[in-house]
Amino acid sequence: MNPQNGQTSLDYLNQIAPQAPKKAPFTLNMRTVLLGGVLAVILIIILATIGGALSGARTEPWQRLSARLEATAVLVDSSTDVIKNSRLRSYNSDLKLYITNTQRDLEKPLTALGINSEKLSKSIVASESSEEMGARLEDGRLNAKYDSTYSREMSYQLATILALLQQLYGSNVSSETKTSLEDMYNNLLPTYKAISEFSASNE
């Protein structure tokens, strides 16, 4: 066959040869769609896990404070009729009033963080339990050394509450919450010092 219009044989053959269909840009096949879906689900899970971990890290100290105050309240209540020294009984009464007021003041920041003080993490409640301290106090009572045991144990317990208040004060909280935490700290400090001094004088 002769080439037409000055075309070479090769040009002519290329012209009449069937052309490969052009691939439309951005065409997605089922495999690509499925792969994209799987990657999206994995990304969502990772982000949710990170978000949950960050949220837990933020709320855990607040839950600990709430649980620790509740555990301390149990010890204070059980000690009311057992303490013999009148001065130590007065400190215990001050402590009972402090815990009541502090638990009330804590409700606002706890609620803002989505924490229900009645439904704290079981693991946190267990770790803050006053059971072991209660057992040591009972040993002190049986050995006629309740007052000295109470002052030693409570001194330590109050020191941990003060440390936790300091930790929360240094975290990313509002100025209003910082003021509230500062008041909680300053209100507890005198009772802590008094009980610690009583403990030191009875060693």
Phi, psi and omega in degrees: 000135184273143177293148180249153175053041175074009179282147174280164179303321183293319179297318182295317179296320178296325183290319184271351180291143179297132181274142176290136180299137180284138180278124180294138180295147176063024178286130181253133174260172185299324181296318180295319180297314180296318180297317179297320179296317179297316179297321180296318179296317179299317180297318179298317179297316180298314180296321179294320179296314179297316179298318179295320179295317179295319179295317179296320180295327181284322185271340185303312180300326178292320177295321179298317180298314179299315180293322181292321177296319180295318179296321179293322179300322178299316180293319180297314180297317182289343182267347187307315184264006184252328180297134182262321183290128184295323179294318180292326176297323179294318178297321180295321178294319177299320182293321179297317178294319179300313182297318179300313181293320182291319177298323177295314182291336181285339186302322183295306178295327178295316179297320180297331179268002180076026181257128175260115184297342178273349183227057179283162178305131181299323181293323179291316178301318179295318182289336180261007183302146179265012186299313181294318179295323177298322179295320178293324177294321178295320175299318178298320178295315180296333180261015179058036179228037186296315185299314181291322178294316180300312184296323179291311182294317182289327177300316178294315182298317181291326177297323179290326177292316178299319179296320180292322176297320177296318179299315181293323179298324181277357180273180183278085180233164182289162179297326178295318179292322177300318179297318179296317179295322179296319178296318178300317181296309184294329179286331181274330187306313181299319179292321177300313181297318182296315180292322178296319179293322177297317180298315182297325182282348181250012178279000000 
